[in-house]
Amino acid sequence: MSIETEALLQEAKESIEAAQNYRSELQQRLHGLSQARKQVRGSASQTREALQRHFQELQAAVGRLLTERLSVLLQEVDSIEQESVSPLDDCQKLIEHGISTADELLREGEAALRCGISEKEEQLGSFTKKALQIQLDSLPEVPVLVDVPCLSAQLDDSLLHAVRERVARHGSVASHPPVQIEELVERPGSVLVRWCKVDEDFSPQDYRLQYRRNTSSQYEDAYIGKESEFLVMHLDPHMDHQFRVCARGEGRTEWSPWSVPQTGYTTLAPHEWCPGTEGFILSSRKNIAMRSEAQASQGRVLYSNAPTYFCGQTLTFKFSAAGQLTKQDSVGVSTDSQSGATSLQRDKAVCISTSGAVFVNGKEMTNQLPAITVGSAVTFDMEVVNLFPVSANNNHDGASFKLRVTIGSGNREVVFDWLLDQAVDCLYFGCSFTHPGWKVLVF
C-alpha cells in the first residue's frame, strides 16, 4: 500500500471517528432538546391544572361566602320584620276586639230602641250601663308611618369594582422561577444544597427547600429561612433524591413557583461515632455523642466507627450542649483510633481544645480560635499538598506526607500544614471530654 493510500486511509478513519463523535454530540443535544420540550409541556400542563383547580376552588369559596352573607342578611330582615310586625299585630287584635264590642253594643242599642214600651226602660238602662263600662271615648294609639320600620337593602356597588380590580391582579404565570438550585455537593450521609436568585427584580425574604426520594410522590420540608444553602442529612447512600427550592418575596405571604427539581445523591456513608465507648451515650443514628456521668473524672477519647473522613471534604462538629472546661478536652481528626488515649492532643492527630487552642501532633500552636460554647460549629478541611518524600534539607523529621489543614470556628480560621510520616487516604475523627454535659453532632 502506497504512502498516499495509507494517508488517505488514516484521514478516512479520522473523518469517520469525527463523524461518530459529531453524531454522538448531536444525539446528546437532541436528547437535551427533548428534555427541554418535555419540561415546557409538562410544566405548562401542570400550570393549567393548578390554575383551573385554584380558580374552581376560589369560585366555590366565593360562592359559599356570598351565600352565607345572603343568608345572614335575610335572617336579619326576618328578625326585624318579626320584631316590628308583632306589636302591630297586637294593636290590630285590640282594635278588632274594640270593633267587635262596638258592633255588639250597636246591636243592643238598636234592639233597645225597637222594643216595646213595657221593656224599653229596662233595656235602655242596661244598654246605657254597658256603654259606660266600655269607655267609648278610649281609643288605642296607632303608630305613625315614620315610626314604623321601613326595610331596605344597603348595597355598596364599590364591592364589585374592588373585586374586579383584585381579580384582575390575582395570580400570575411565570416562565422562570426566581430562584434555582445552583449546586448539589455530596457529603457523608447527606447532600449540601446551594441555591441562588436568578431574577434580579425579585427581593427574597425567606427560602424554602424541599426534598423527596425518587420513589416517593410527596416532598417534605427540609429548611425554611434566609440562608442560601442547607445540608440535608440522614440520606441513604446511593439513593437518588430530588430537591427543589422556592422563595417568599419581601412583604409577601405567598411562596414563589418552585425551581426546576434537581436530582442528587451521596455515595459516602454517614459519619458515626463508635458505639460501646465507656463514658459516652450515642443517638440512634450514632452521629450525636453525649458525655455521660460514667467515669466523669477520667478523660477518654471517643473515635469514629471507621476512618470515614476523606481529604477534600468538610468535617463539622456542632455543639448543642457544653460542660465544664478542661484543658485536655478537644475535637479533631487522627490517623488511627489509638485505644487507651485520654486526649486527641497527641501524635498523629490535629485538634482544637474546648478553650480554642489548636494542637498539631500534640504541640500547641500560637494561633488561638474562639472557645467552644453551646451553638459552636467547628469545621475541618484538608487537602493533600505533597505526596512525595520531603527532602532532608527541609528538616521535617523524616515526614513524607503533607496535608494542608483549615480549622474554622466562629468567624475565624487557622491554616497550617500537617506533616505525616506516611500517606493516608482516610482519617478517624474523635472527641474527648473529662466532665459530663457535652453534646456534639458530627456531619
C-alpha positions as CSV (number, residue, x, y, z in Angstrom):
1,M,0.0,0.0,0.0
2,S,1.4,3.3,-1.0
3,I,2.1,6.2,1.3
4,E,-0.7,8.2,-0.3
5,T,-3.2,5.4,0.2
6,E,-2.2,5.0,3.8
7,A,-2.5,8.7,4.4
8,L,-6.0,8.7,2.8
9,L,-6.9,5.7,4.9
10,Q,-5.8,7.4,8.0
11,E,-7.6,10.5,7.1
12,A,-10.8,8.5,6.3
13,K,-10.5,6.8,9.8
14,E,-10.1,10.2,11.5
15,S,-13.1,11.5,9.5
16,I,-15.2,8.5,10.5
17,E,-14.2,9.0,14.1
18,A,-15.0,12.7,13.9
19,A,-18.4,11.9,12.3
20,Q,-19.2,9.4,15.1
21,N,-18.3,12.0,17.7
22,Y,-20.3,14.6,15.9
23,R,-23.3,12.3,15.7
24,S,-22.9,11.4,19.4
25,E,-22.8,15.1,20.3
26,L,-25.8,15.8,18.2
27,Q,-27.7,12.9,19.7
28,Q,-26.9,14.2,23.2
29,R,-28.2,17.6,22.2
30,L,-31.3,16.1,20.7
31,H,-31.9,14.3,24.0
32,G,-31.4,17.6,25.8
33,L,-33.8,19.3,23.5
34,S,-36.3,16.5,24.1
35,Q,-35.9,17.0,27.9
36,A,-36.4,20.8,27.4
37,R,-39.6,20.3,25.4
38,K,-40.8,17.8,28.0
39,Q,-40.2,20.3,30.7
40,V,-42.0,23.1,28.9
41,R,-45.0,20.9,28.0
42,G,-45.1,19.2,31.4
43,S,-44.9,22.4,33.4
44,A,-47.5,24.0,31.1
45,S,-49.9,21.1,31.7
46,Q,-49.3,21.3,35.5
47,T,-49.8,25.1,35.5
48,R,-53.1,24.7,33.6
49,E,-54.3,22.2,36.1
50,A,-53.1,24.3,39.0
51,L,-54.9,27.4,37.6
52,Q,-58.1,25.6,36.9
53,R,-58.1,23.9,40.3
54,H,-57.3,27.1,42.1
55,F,-60.0,29.2,40.4
56,Q,-62.6,26.5,40.7
57,E,-61.9,26.3,44.4
58,L,-61.8,30.1,44.6
59,Q,-65.1,30.3,42.7
60,A,-66.7,27.8,45.0
61,A,-65.3,29.6,48.1
62,V,-66.6,33.0,47.0
63,G,-70.0,31.4,46.2
64,R,-70.1,30.0,49.7
65,L,-69.2,33.3,51.2
66,L,-71.9,35.1,49.2
67,T,-74.5,32.5,50.1
68,E,-73.5,32.7,53.7
69,R,-73.7,36.5,53.6
70,L,-77.1,36.5,51.9
71,S,-78.4,34.1,54.5
72,V,-77.2,36.4,57.3
73,L,-78.9,39.4,55.7
74,L,-82.1,37.5,55.0
75,Q,-82.2,36.4,58.7
76,E,-81.7,40.0,59.7
77,V,-84.6,41.0,57.5
78,D,-86.8,38.2,59.0
79,S,-85.8,39.3,62.6
80,I,-86.6,43.0,62.0
81,E,-89.8,42.1,60.3
82,Q,-90.9,39.8,63.1
83,E,-90.0,42.3,65.8
84,S,-91.7,45.1,64.0
85,V,-94.9,43.3,63.0
86,S,-95.5,41.7,66.4
87,P,-96.7,44.9,68.2
88,L,-98.7,45.9,65.1
89,D,-100.5,42.5,65.3
90,D,-101.2,43.1,69.0
91,C,-102.6,46.5,68.2
92,Q,-104.7,45.1,65.4
93,K,-106.2,42.4,67.7
94,L,-107.0,45.2,70.2
95,I,-108.7,47.3,67.6
96,E,-110.6,44.4,66.1
97,H,-111.8,43.4,69.6
98,G,-113.0,47.1,70.1
99,I,-114.8,47.0,66.8
100,S,-116.5,43.7,67.7
101,T,-117.5,45.2,71.1
102,A,-118.9,48.3,69.4
103,D,-120.9,46.2,66.9
104,E,-122.4,44.2,69.7
105,L,-123.2,47.5,71.6
106,L,-124.8,48.9,68.5
107,R,-127.0,45.9,68.0
108,E,-128.1,46.0,71.7
109,G,-128.8,49.8,71.4
110,E,-130.9,49.3,68.2
111,A,-132.7,46.5,69.8
112,A,-133.5,48.6,73.0
113,L,-134.9,51.4,70.7
114,R,-137.2,48.9,68.9
115,C,-138.5,47.1,72.0
116,G,-142.0,47.7,73.5
117,I,-142.8,50.5,76.0
118,S,-143.0,48.0,78.8
119,E,-139.4,46.7,78.2
120,K,-137.9,49.9,76.9
121,E,-136.9,51.4,80.2
122,E,-135.2,48.3,81.3
123,Q,-133.4,47.7,78.0
124,L,-132.3,51.3,77.7
125,G,-130.9,51.2,81.3
126,S,-129.0,48.1,80.6
127,F,-127.6,49.5,77.4
128,T,-126.6,52.7,78.9
129,K,-124.8,50.9,81.8
130,K,-122.9,48.7,79.4
131,A,-121.9,51.6,77.2
132,L,-120.4,53.4,80.2
133,Q,-118.4,50.3,81.1
134,I,-116.9,50.0,77.6
135,Q,-115.4,53.6,77.7
136,L,-116.3,54.6,74.2
137,D,-114.0,57.6,74.3
138,S,-110.8,55.4,74.9
139,L,-109.0,54.7,71.6
140,P,-105.8,52.6,71.1
141,E,-102.8,54.5,69.8
142,V,-101.7,53.5,66.3
143,P,-98.0,54.4,65.4
144,V,-97.5,56.8,62.6
145,L,-95.6,55.5,59.5
146,V,-92.4,57.4,60.2
147,D,-92.1,55.4,63.5
148,V,-92.6,52.1,61.8
149,P,-89.6,50.3,60.3
150,C,-89.3,50.6,56.5
151,L,-86.8,48.0,55.5
152,S,-84.3,48.4,52.6
153,A,-81.1,46.8,51.4
154,Q,-78.0,48.9,51.5
155,L,-75.7,47.5,48.8
156,D,-72.3,49.0,48.1
157,D,-71.6,48.9,44.4
158,S,-67.9,49.6,45.0
159,L,-67.5,45.9,46.1
160,L,-67.9,44.7,42.6
161,H,-65.3,47.3,41.4
162,A,-62.9,46.3,44.2
163,V,-63.4,42.6,43.5
164,R,-62.9,43.2,39.7
165,E,-59.6,45.0,40.4
166,R,-58.3,42.3,42.8
167,V,-59.3,39.5,40.5
168,A,-57.6,41.3,37.6
169,R,-54.4,41.2,39.6
170,H,-54.9,37.8,41.2
171,G,-52.4,35.2,40.1
172,S,-49.7,35.3,37.5
173,V,-47.8,32.9,35.2
174,A,-44.0,32.8,35.5
175,S,-41.9,31.3,32.7
176,H,-38.9,31.0,35.1
177,P,-38.9,30.7,38.9
178,P,-37.0,33.5,40.8
179,V,-34.6,31.0,42.4
180,Q,-32.8,27.9,41.1
181,I,-30.7,25.2,42.7
182,E,-27.1,26.1,41.9
183,E,-25.1,23.1,43.3
184,L,-25.5,19.7,45.0
185,V,-22.5,18.5,46.9
186,E,-22.4,15.1,48.4
187,R,-21.4,14.8,52.0
188,P,-21.3,11.7,54.3
189,G,-24.9,10.6,54.6
190,S,-26.1,13.9,53.3
191,V,-26.2,16.4,50.4
192,L,-25.3,20.1,50.7
193,V,-27.8,22.1,48.6
194,R,-26.9,25.5,47.4
195,W,-29.3,27.8,45.5
196,C,-29.2,31.4,44.1
197,K,-31.6,34.1,43.0
198,V,-31.9,34.3,39.2
199,D,-34.4,37.1,39.0
200,E,-32.7,40.4,39.6
201,D,-36.0,42.2,40.3
202,F,-37.0,39.7,43.0
203,S,-36.2,40.5,46.6
204,P,-36.4,37.3,48.7
205,Q,-37.4,37.4,52.3
206,D,-37.2,33.6,53.0
207,Y,-36.3,30.5,51.2
208,R,-37.9,27.1,51.4
209,L,-36.1,23.8,50.5
210,Q,-37.9,20.5,50.0
211,Y,-36.7,17.1,49.0
212,R,-38.0,13.6,48.4
213,R,-36.8,10.2,47.4
214,N,-37.3,9.4,43.7
215,T,-39.5,6.6,44.7
216,S,-41.8,8.9,46.7
217,S,-44.5,11.2,45.4
218,Q,-44.5,13.6,48.3
219,Y,-42.0,16.3,49.0
220,E,-41.1,17.3,52.6
221,D,-39.7,20.5,54.0
222,A,-36.0,20.4,54.8
223,Y,-35.4,24.1,55.5
224,I,-37.2,27.5,55.8
225,G,-35.0,30.5,56.4
226,K,-32.8,33.2,55.0
227,E,-29.7,31.2,54.1
228,S,-28.9,30.2,50.6
229,E,-27.6,26.7,51.4
230,F,-28.5,23.8,53.6
231,L,-27.2,20.4,54.5
232,V,-29.9,17.8,54.1
233,M,-28.9,15.0,56.4
234,H,-29.9,11.4,57.1
235,L,-29.9,10.3,53.4
236,D,-29.3,6.7,52.4
237,P,-26.2,6.4,50.3
238,H,-26.6,5.6,46.6
239,M,-30.3,6.6,46.7
240,D,-31.5,9.3,44.3
241,H,-33.3,12.3,45.9
242,Q,-35.0,15.2,44.2
243,F,-34.5,18.7,45.6
244,R,-36.4,21.9,44.8
245,V,-36.5,25.4,46.3
246,C,-38.8,28.4,46.3
247,A,-38.8,31.9,47.9
248,R,-41.1,34.3,49.5
249,G,-40.8,37.9,48.3
250,E,-40.2,40.9,50.7
251,G,-43.5,41.7,52.4
252,R,-45.4,38.8,50.7
253,T,-47.1,35.8,52.3
254,E,-47.3,33.5,49.3
255,W,-44.4,31.4,48.0
256,S,-42.9,31.8,44.6
257,P,-43.0,29.0,42.0
258,W,-40.7,26.0,42.6
259,S,-37.4,25.7,41.0
260,V,-36.7,23.0,38.4
261,P,-36.2,19.8,40.5
262,Q,-32.6,18.6,40.7
263,T,-31.6,15.0,41.4
264,G,-28.7,14.3,43.7
265,Y,-27.3,11.5,45.9
266,T,-24.4,10.7,48.1
267,T,-22.1,7.8,47.8
268,L,-20.5,8.5,51.2
269,A,-21.5,6.6,54.3
270,P,-22.7,8.8,57.1
271,H,-20.3,9.7,59.9
272,E,-20.9,7.6,63.0
273,W,-19.3,7.5,66.5
274,C,-18.0,4.2,67.7
275,P,-20.6,2.5,70.0
276,G,-19.6,1.0,73.3
277,T,-17.1,3.6,74.4
278,E,-17.4,4.0,78.2
279,G,-18.5,7.4,79.3
280,F,-20.4,8.3,76.1
281,I,-24.0,7.9,75.1
282,L,-24.9,7.9,71.4
283,S,-28.0,8.8,69.5
284,S,-29.9,6.2,67.5
285,R,-28.2,7.3,64.3
286,K,-24.8,7.4,66.1
287,N,-24.0,10.9,64.8
288,I,-24.6,12.6,68.2
289,A,-22.4,11.8,71.2
290,M,-23.1,13.0,74.8
291,R,-20.6,12.7,77.7
292,S,-22.3,10.9,80.5
293,E,-21.7,10.7,84.2
294,A,-19.8,7.4,84.0
295,Q,-16.1,7.9,85.0
296,A,-16.5,11.7,84.8
297,S,-13.2,12.2,86.5
298,Q,-11.3,10.4,83.7
299,G,-10.7,11.7,80.1
300,R,-11.3,9.3,77.3
301,V,-11.3,9.6,73.5
302,L,-14.4,8.7,71.5
303,Y,-13.5,7.9,67.9
304,S,-15.5,7.4,64.8
305,N,-16.7,3.9,64.0
306,A,-14.4,3.9,60.9
307,P,-12.0,6.2,59.1
308,T,-14.8,7.9,57.1
309,Y,-13.2,11.4,56.7
310,F,-11.5,11.9,53.3
311,C,-9.4,14.9,52.2
312,G,-11.4,17.4,50.2
313,Q,-14.5,17.1,52.4
314,T,-15.6,19.4,55.2
315,L,-16.0,17.8,58.6
316,T,-18.2,19.7,61.1
317,F,-18.7,19.3,64.8
318,K,-21.8,21.1,66.1
319,F,-22.2,21.6,69.9
320,S,-25.7,21.6,71.3
321,A,-24.6,21.4,75.0
322,A,-21.5,22.2,76.9
323,G,-20.0,21.0,80.2
324,Q,-17.1,22.2,82.4
325,L,-14.0,23.2,80.5
326,T,-10.8,21.1,80.9
327,K,-7.5,21.7,79.1
328,Q,-7.4,18.1,77.7
329,D,-11.0,18.4,76.2
330,S,-10.9,18.6,72.3
331,V,-12.3,17.5,69.0
332,G,-10.3,16.7,65.9
333,V,-9.0,14.0,63.5
334,S,-6.3,11.4,63.7
335,T,-4.7,8.7,61.5
336,D,-5.7,6.0,63.9
337,S,-8.1,5.2,66.7
338,Q,-5.5,4.7,69.4
339,S,-7.0,2.8,72.3
340,G,-6.4,4.0,75.8
341,A,-5.7,7.6,74.8
342,T,-7.1,10.2,77.1
343,S,-7.0,13.1,74.7
344,L,-6.6,13.9,71.0
345,Q,-3.7,16.2,71.9
346,R,-1.2,13.6,70.8
347,D,1.0,12.5,67.9
348,K,-0.7,11.7,64.5
349,A,-3.7,13.9,65.4
350,V,-4.8,17.5,64.9
351,C,-7.5,19.0,67.1
352,I,-8.9,22.1,68.8
353,S,-9.4,22.2,72.5
354,T,-12.7,23.5,74.0
355,S,-10.8,26.6,75.0
356,G,-9.9,27.3,71.4
357,A,-6.2,26.2,71.4
358,V,-5.0,24.3,68.3
359,F,-2.8,21.2,68.6
360,V,-0.8,19.5,65.8
361,N,0.8,16.2,66.7
362,G,0.5,17.0,70.3
363,K,2.1,20.5,70.1
364,E,0.1,23.6,70.8
365,M,0.1,26.3,68.1
366,T,0.4,30.0,68.8
367,N,-2.8,30.8,66.9
368,Q,-5.9,30.7,69.0
369,L,-9.6,30.2,68.0
370,P,-12.7,31.2,70.0
371,A,-13.6,29.0,72.9
372,I,-16.3,26.4,72.2
373,T,-19.7,27.1,73.6
374,V,-23.3,26.0,73.1
375,G,-24.1,26.5,69.4
376,S,-20.5,26.5,68.3
377,A,-19.6,24.8,65.0
378,V,-16.1,23.7,64.3
379,T,-15.1,22.7,60.8
380,F,-12.1,20.8,59.5
381,D,-11.0,21.0,55.8
382,M,-8.0,19.2,54.4
383,E,-6.2,18.9,51.1
384,V,-3.1,17.0,50.0
385,V,-0.1,19.2,49.4
386,N,2.7,16.8,49.0
387,L,2.6,13.1,48.1
388,F,6.4,12.7,47.6
389,P,9.1,12.3,50.2
390,V,10.2,15.7,51.6
391,S,13.9,16.3,51.2
392,A,16.2,16.1,54.2
393,N,17.1,19.7,53.7
394,N,13.6,20.7,54.7
395,N,14.3,19.1,58.2
396,H,10.8,17.8,58.8
397,D,11.9,14.8,60.9
398,G,11.5,12.3,58.1
399,A,7.9,13.4,57.2
400,S,6.9,12.3,53.8
401,F,3.3,13.4,53.5
402,K,1.8,16.8,53.9
403,L,-1.8,17.9,54.4
404,R,-3.0,21.5,54.4
405,V,-5.5,21.8,57.3
406,T,-8.0,24.6,57.8
407,I,-9.8,24.7,61.1
408,G,-12.7,27.1,61.4
409,S,-14.6,28.2,64.5
410,G,-17.0,31.2,64.7
411,N,-15.8,33.7,62.2
412,R,-12.1,32.8,62.4
413,E,-9.9,30.1,61.0
414,V,-6.4,28.7,61.2
415,V,-4.5,27.3,58.3
416,F,-1.4,25.1,58.7
417,D,0.5,22.1,57.2
418,W,0.2,18.8,58.9
419,L,3.3,16.6,58.4
420,L,3.0,12.8,58.5
421,D,5.5,10.0,58.0
422,Q,3.2,8.1,55.6
423,A,0.4,8.8,53.2
424,V,-3.2,8.4,54.4
425,D,-6.3,8.4,52.3
426,C,-8.9,8.4,55.2
427,L,-8.9,9.6,58.8
428,Y,-10.7,9.0,62.0
429,F,-12.4,11.8,63.9
430,G,-12.8,11.9,67.6
431,C,-13.6,13.9,70.7
432,S,-12.5,13.8,74.4
433,F,-14.3,15.3,77.4
434,T,-13.5,14.9,81.0
435,H,-16.7,16.2,82.5
436,P,-20.3,15.3,81.6
437,G,-22.7,17.7,79.8
438,W,-21.0,17.9,76.4
439,K,-23.1,17.0,73.4
440,V,-21.8,17.1,69.9
441,L,-23.2,16.3,66.4
442,V,-20.8,15.3,63.6
443,F,-21.5,15.6,59.9
